Structures are given as structure tokens and as C-alpha cells.
Amino acid sequence: MHKLTHRFGLTLFVLLSLYFVSRRFNVDNAEEISTKAFIKPFISYAPSFFTAPDNKLIACEISKSMSQLTLNLMCLLYNETQYLADNNSFSDTWATSNRSCTKEFNFLNPSEVLKIDKNTVRFAFVRDPFRRFVSLYLNKCVNKNECYDCGSDMRCVVEKIYNSFYDIQNSRNETLKIGHIEAHAAPVTWNCNFHQGIEKWELLAMGSDTEERVSSAARLADILRKQGVRGSLVEKIHKNILTAETAHSTHKSSNRYEAERQVREDPFVRGYLHKIYLFDYLVFPFDRRVLDTAYQKIDSKLFLEEVAK
């Protein structure tokens, strides 16, 4: 369970979100859309960080967005000697590995010195929200039957996730607990203390597409070199990112085709997914072509300019 904290930063992104929530807007060739039912961005719930102080790196773990890769990578950078002694690998999961790094306070908690150092680099892997939901659904609902009492009923899952988030965002209970499924399904904007400033972060788009994976692996390699990671280790990390698979990876699952089809074609499921993840598509540079036409045409920059007036 994760402790929820309601903290809305004073960034323009947050002002944008409040603007959306408080009004209705028109979209060309579409009916007027009410935003009151949409899940708000920038609600922070116990964000998870990993550090490599020697290289002045902070990584944020976002569930179902290469979180195991993030942990394995940062464990290696935190203490390479221990990583090798523990026989860890980039294919490790929570269930298959004993990682010494996760017992280290300094690994899990960035120091104030590290946070304020102008040379510290923060990075996070981000993933298309609809694809991220499919990964969650296959892993937690289909394979493990952990999604409420829904089983593999996707309509049931999206409705219950939405209702949970709606209650959470409107709660004034500072000690409210966010559940296991909600933690994995939470909008990207709810992670990493993004309300304190997205501009602080290097965001690496990562999914199952080879082109996307190659591009982000190259960007990460550049970051690591800049932060003083030796060349041979950078090459090892780069290779592992391109080839490693974790035990609970779902992008080659036999059930994925049907899950993706339902996300594309079922209006009930799509309706809830838009309500949950619209702000992720407005705030981050995800490809909006997966959205319904009306939502593709929303000009987030225009609304940001109006709020800033």
C-alpha cells in the first residue's frame, strides 16, 4: 500500500490541469466535452526513487514503465561489485532476485546534497498510457487474477480503477492508502513528484516497439557517459536494455492481441481510459493518434497560454 499525498505544485503544468478541471472546452468537429469527470494530474503518492550518487543520477520508478529495468540498471550503477557478487541481471524481477541495493537507505532515498547539485541528472522511463494499461491488465488481471473481483473482465477493471482514482483525487484524507492495482495503474503525472517540475527530468519513451527502445537506449547511454560512467559499462547497459526480458514481460503474450483489440475497439473501455489518462497525453509528448478524434485535437499549449495570461 502506498501513502497518498495531495500536493499540487505551482508550475504552469499544474495551472493547466486546474484550468481543465474547472471548465468545459470545445473541440473542432466534436461535441462540447466536460472535463469534470477526468482524473486530475499531479497527485503525488509516495514516489519511488533510486540513486547512483557517484554518478550523480536519480531515477524514478514508474510501475509498468520498465520499472524492473530501472531498478536493475540503478542497482548496477550504485554498487557494481555487489551487483556482480549477487549474480544480478537485467532480467531479474522482485520474485526472482535478491537485490542487496534495495536494503540500502541511500539507494532508495536521494540525499539533499544530490537533489540540489546542479550536475545531478534525473531520468525516468515513460510509456504510452494505453499500452501501459494493457501491460497492467495482462500481468495483474489475466495472469495473476489480482484485479478486484473482475477476473479478466476489462470493462470491470477500467471502471473500478477509474472509480478508485476519482475517490482518491477528491479525498481530503492525507493518510488515505492507495492500493496495489492503483499504484500500478496511476497516471504518469502522479509519479516522480512531477508536480515539482517536469522540466527537471530526462524522459525516455520506452515500449515494446524496437525503434522506440533503440532511441531511448541511445539517449540513456549518452546520459551515462555524460555522468562519468565508464565506456565498457555503458556498452554493457546499452546491450542489456535492447535484449533483456523480465519474467513478467507481456509484450509477447498470446493474450496481448485480444487485449489491444478491445482497447482499440470497445467504446466502454476507451471512454474510461480517456477519462483516466487524458492528461498524460496533454502533458507528455505521447502520440495522440491512439485517442479518439475529438481528443486528438485538443491544443494543450493554447490552454496553457490562456491560463498564464
C-alpha positions in Angstrom: 0.0 0.0 0.0 1.2 3.5 -0.8 0.5 6.6 1.3 -1.1 9.2 -0.8 -0.1 12.9 -0.5 -2.1 15.7 -2.2 0.5 18.2 -3.4 -0.3 20.5 -6.3 2.8 22.3 -7.4 2.9 25.9 -8.6 4.1 25.0 -12.1 2.3 26.0 -15.2 1.5 22.4 -15.9 -0.5 22.3 -12.7 -2.2 25.5 -13.5 -3.1 24.0 -16.8 -4.6 21.0 -15.1 -6.7 23.1 -12.7 -7.9 25.1 -15.7 -9.1 22.0 -17.5 -10.8 20.6 -14.4 -12.7 23.8 -13.7 -14.3 24.4 -17.2 -15.7 23.0 -20.4 -13.9 23.3 -23.7 -14.9 22.9 -27.3 -13.1 20.8 -29.9 -13.4 21.3 -33.6 -16.0 19.0 -35.2 -16.8 17.5 -31.9 -19.4 17.9 -29.2 -18.6 20.0 -26.1 -16.6 18.0 -23.7 -16.9 18.3 -19.9 -13.6 17.8 -18.1 -15.1 17.5 -14.6 -15.1 13.7 -14.9 -11.5 13.4 -15.9 -8.8 12.2 -13.5 -6.7 15.2 -12.4 -2.9 15.2 -12.9 -0.2 15.9 -10.4 -1.4 13.9 -7.4 1.7 12.5 -5.7 1.6 9.2 -3.9 4.9 8.0 -2.3 7.1 8.3 -5.4 9.9 5.7 -5.7 13.4 6.8 -6.5 16.8 5.0 -7.0 20.1 6.7 -6.8 23.7 6.3 -8.1 25.4 9.1 -6.1 28.9 8.5 -7.5 27.5 9.4 -11.0 25.0 12.0 -9.7 22.0 10.1 -11.0 18.4 9.9 -9.7 16.0 7.5 -11.5 12.3 7.4 -10.8 10.4 4.0 -10.9 7.1 4.2 -12.7 5.1 0.9 -12.4 4.6 -0.8 -15.8 7.0 1.6 -17.4 10.2 -0.5 -17.4 10.3 -0.4 -13.6 12.3 -3.6 -13.3 14.8 -2.4 -15.9 15.1 0.9 -14.0 15.8 -1.0 -10.7 18.3 -3.4 -12.3 20.1 -0.6 -14.0 20.4 1.6 -10.9 21.5 -1.3 -8.7 24.4 -1.9 -11.1 25.4 1.7 -11.1 25.0 2.0 -7.3 27.4 -0.8 -6.5 28.7 -2.8 -9.4 30.8 -5.1 -7.2 27.8 -6.1 -5.1 25.6 -6.4 -8.2 28.0 -8.9 -9.7 28.5 -10.8 -6.4 24.7 -11.2 -6.1 24.6 -12.6 -9.6 22.0 -10.0 -10.6 21.0 -9.4 -14.2 18.7 -7.1 -16.2 16.2 -9.9 -16.4 15.7 -10.1 -12.6 12.3 -9.4 -11.1 11.2 -8.9 -7.5 10.3 -12.6 -7.4 13.4 -14.0 -8.9 16.2 -12.0 -7.3 17.7 -10.9 -4.0 19.0 -7.4 -4.7 21.3 -6.0 -2.0 20.7 -2.5 -3.2 17.1 -2.4 -2.1 18.2 -2.7 1.5 20.4 0.4 1.2 18.8 3.6 2.6 21.0 5.8 0.4 20.0 3.9 -2.7 16.3 4.5 -2.1 16.5 8.0 -0.7 18.2 10.8 -2.7 20.2 12.9 -0.3 19.6 16.7 -0.2 23.1 17.2 -1.5 22.3 15.1 -4.5 19.0 16.7 -5.1 20.3 20.3 -5.1 23.5 19.5 -7.1 23.2 21.3 -10.4 25.1 18.4 -12.1 22.6 15.8 -10.9 20.6 14.2 -13.7 17.1 12.8 -13.1 15.6 10.4 -15.6 12.5 8.2 -15.9 11.2 5.7 -18.5 7.7 6.7 -19.6 5.3 4.6 -21.6 2.2 5.3 -23.7 -0.6 5.2 -21.2 -2.9 2.9 -23.2 -0.1 0.4 -23.8 0.9 0.7 -20.2 -2.7 -0.2 -19.2 -2.6 -3.3 -21.4 0.6 -4.4 -19.7 -1.0 -3.9 -16.3 -4.2 -5.7 -17.4 -2.3 -8.8 -18.8 0.1 -9.1 -15.9 -2.1 -8.3 -12.9 -5.6 -9.2 -14.1 -5.3 -12.0 -16.6 -2.1 -13.8 -15.4 -2.4 -13.2 -11.6 -6.1 -12.5 -11.1 -5.4 -9.6 -8.8 -7.8 -7.0 -10.2 -10.5 -6.6 -7.6 -13.2 -9.2 -8.3 -13.1 -8.6 -12.0 -11.0 -11.5 -13.2 -10.1 -10.8 -16.8 -13.2 -8.6 -17.5 -11.5 -5.5 -18.9 -14.7 -3.4 -18.6 -14.9 -4.2 -14.9 -11.2 -3.4 -14.4 -11.2 0.1 -16.1 -14.4 1.1 -14.3 -13.1 0.1 -10.9 -9.7 1.7 -11.5 -11.5 5.0 -12.6 -13.8 5.0 -9.6 -10.8 4.4 -7.2 -8.9 7.3 -8.7 -11.9 9.6 -8.7 -12.3 8.9 -5.0 -8.6 9.4 -4.3 -8.4 12.7 -6.1 -11.4 14.1 -4.3 -10.4 12.9 -0.9 -9.1 15.2 1.8 -7.7 12.3 3.8 -4.0 12.8 4.0 -3.4 9.3 5.2 -5.5 7.6 2.5 -3.9 4.5 1.2 -3.6 3.8 -2.5 -3.9 0.1 -3.4 -1.7 -2.3 -5.3 -3.6 -2.1 -8.6 -4.0 1.7 -8.3 -0.3 2.1 -7.8 0.4 0.2 -11.0 -2.3 2.0 -13.0 -1.8 5.6 -11.7 -1.4 8.2 -14.4 2.2 9.1 -15.3 1.7 12.6 -13.9 1.0 11.1 -10.4 4.6 9.8 -10.3 8.1 11.1 -9.6 6.9 14.3 -7.8 6.3 15.7 -11.3 4.2 18.4 -9.7 7.5 19.9 -8.6 8.7 20.4 -12.2 8.7 18.1 -15.1 11.4 20.2 -16.7 13.9 18.7 -14.2 13.6 15.3 -15.8 15.0 13.5 -18.8 12.0 11.5 -20.0 12.9 8.3 -22.0 10.0 6.9 -24.0 10.2 3.1 -23.8 7.8 0.4 -25.0 7.8 -2.8 -27.0 8.5 -1.0 -30.3 12.1 -1.7 -31.4 12.6 1.9 -32.8 11.4 3.5 -29.6 13.6 1.2 -27.5 16.7 1.8 -29.6 16.2 5.6 -29.4 15.8 5.6 -25.7 18.6 3.2 -25.1 20.9 5.6 -27.1 19.7 8.6 -25.1 20.3 6.8 -21.8 23.8 5.8 -23.0 24.6 9.5 -23.7 23.4 10.4 -20.2 25.5 7.8 -18.6 28.6 8.9 -20.5 28.0 12.5 -19.5 27.7 11.4 -15.9 31.1 9.7 -16.0 30.1 6.0 -16.3 33.0 4.2 -17.9 32.6 3.3 -21.6 32.6 -0.5 -21.2 29.9 -0.4 -18.6 27.8 1.9 -20.7 28.1 -0.5 -23.6 27.0 -3.4 -21.4 24.0 -1.5 -20.1 23.0 -0.4 -23.7 23.2 -4.0 -24.9 21.2 -5.3 -22.0 18.4 -2.7 -22.4 18.0 -3.8 -26.0 17.9 -7.6 -25.3 16.8 -8.3 -21.7 13.4 -9.6 -20.9 11.9 -9.9 -17.4 9.8 -12.9 -16.4 6.6 -10.8 -16.2 7.1 -9.0 -19.6 3.8 -9.2 -21.5 4.6 -7.7 -24.9 5.0 -11.2 -26.5 2.0 -12.6 -24.6 -0.6 -14.6 -26.6 -3.4 -12.6 -24.9 -2.0 -9.3 -25.9 -3.6 -9.2 -29.4 -7.1 -9.5 -27.9 -6.4 -7.0 -25.1 -5.1 -4.5 -27.6 -8.1 -5.1 -29.9 -10.5 -4.4 -27.1 -8.6 -1.2 -26.1 -8.9 0.0 -29.8 -12.5 -1.0 -30.4 -14.5 -1.2 -27.2 -16.2 2.3 -26.6 -16.9 1.5 -22.9 -13.2 0.7 -22.2 -12.0 3.6 -24.3 -14.3 6.0 -22.6 -12.8 5.2 -19.2 -9.2 5.1 -20.5 -9.7 8.6 -21.9 -11.0 9.8 -18.5 -8.1 8.3 -16.6 -5.2 9.1 -18.9 -6.1 12.2 -21.0 -3.8 14.5 -19.0 -0.9 12.2 -19.6 -1.3 12.7 -23.3 -1.6 16.5 -22.8 1.4 16.9 -20.5 3.8 14.4 -22.1 4.7 14.0 -25.8 2.9 10.8 -26.3 1.4 10.0 -29.8 -2.2 11.2 -29.6 -3.3 9.2 -32.6 -4.4 6.4 -30.3 -7.0 8.8 -28.8 -10.5 9.3 -30.2 -10.5 12.1 -32.8 -12.1 14.7 -30.5 -9.3 14.3 -28.0 -6.5 14.4 -30.6 -7.5 17.9 -31.5 -7.1 19.4 -28.0 -4.5 22.2 -28.1 -2.9 21.9 -24.7 -0.5 24.8 -25.5 -3.4 27.1 -26.2 -5.0 26.4 -22.9 -1.6 26.8 -21.1 -1.2 30.3 -22.7 -4.8 31.2 -21.6 -4.0 30.2 -18.0 -0.8 32.1 -18.0 -2.4 35.4 -19.1 
